[in-house]
Amino acid sequence: MKAARLPCLVSLLLGHALYSALPSFEISSIPDGKFAPLRKEISQYVDVFGIPVLATPRTPPEKVKHAAIVLAEYLDNDEDGEPDNPKVLATMVRRDAFLFMTRDERSLERFDFELFVENDLHHGQGQFGTETNPGNGEFDATLEEVLHLITHEGYAHAYPDVFGERPGTVLADCLDRARGGHFKRVPRQYPKVAWFTYDDRTCDYGCQCAEYLYWAITSVLGAQDSPKRIRDIRHEWKLYTRELVKKRDPWIFALITNPKYKLPARLPDGKYRWKKTRK
């Protein structure tokens, strides 16, 4: 799905993040603050290290909780109770980044997003319940939408020359290689050498950067390697395993495995276990 562009206190002191509380994943009503004017339309709220997960009344609570847990797993991938990259988290908090959920795709499309704009909330990522941990062998889109939120609102702004979603960044140079050339718009046909061939013509260059980074990270983490999934994605992405990314796209592999940036090294499984691993 194309990235949809749509607090616990956090501060930085000598490079260390301080949190008022660890995530409990308890769903509460909308607290006072920036989101308070939207209480009529949004009734569910979960705080994850200062990043709000918001949902409409008809969104199943178990879906909201699942999305919040996956967000915590991505941010605190070693599950030691502290987010792995305080710089990225601080950037997201500063930008008022949030995940917004509705019951289904139609509800998301019909929601009046001007309500966010009117309240100076511009940095959200949309997701709907029917694509969230669907089970029955279906792909869990939470792995994609939550990661889009983190890379687009976090990494792209914390490291603008590296993960910035514009021509000339390290990520953009990798994207151009993956698509077989630099294309401001989606071409009618990609070169045969391309391994990333997303053909949604409404997805601009920045959107292509976000989609490409998602495919690379989740393939390295093992999310795309199943027979059904490979069939579903082959029109868009060809490097569906860690080995294929490392061999055919060593540039992006080196970037996303660079310990400096502390990107996730394990795929979220919907179970945040910090209490068991905390020292």
RANOR-V141176 format. One line per field, one symbol per residue. burial: b if it has 16 or more other ideal C-beta (glycine too) atoms within 10 Angstrom, else e. Layout:
burial = ???
//
This chain:
burial = eebbbbbbebeeeeeebebeebbebebeebeeebbeebeeebbbbbbbbbbbbbbbeebeeebbbbbbbbbbbbbbbebebbbbbbbbbbbbbebbbbbbbbbeeebbeebebeebeeeebebbbbbbbbbbbeeeeebbbbbbbbbbbbbbbbbbbbbeebbbbeeebbbbebbbbbbbeeeeebeeebeeebbbbbeeeebebbbbbbbbbbbbbbbbbebbeeeeeeeeeeeebbbbebebbbeebeebbebbeeeebbbbeebbeeebebeeeee
//
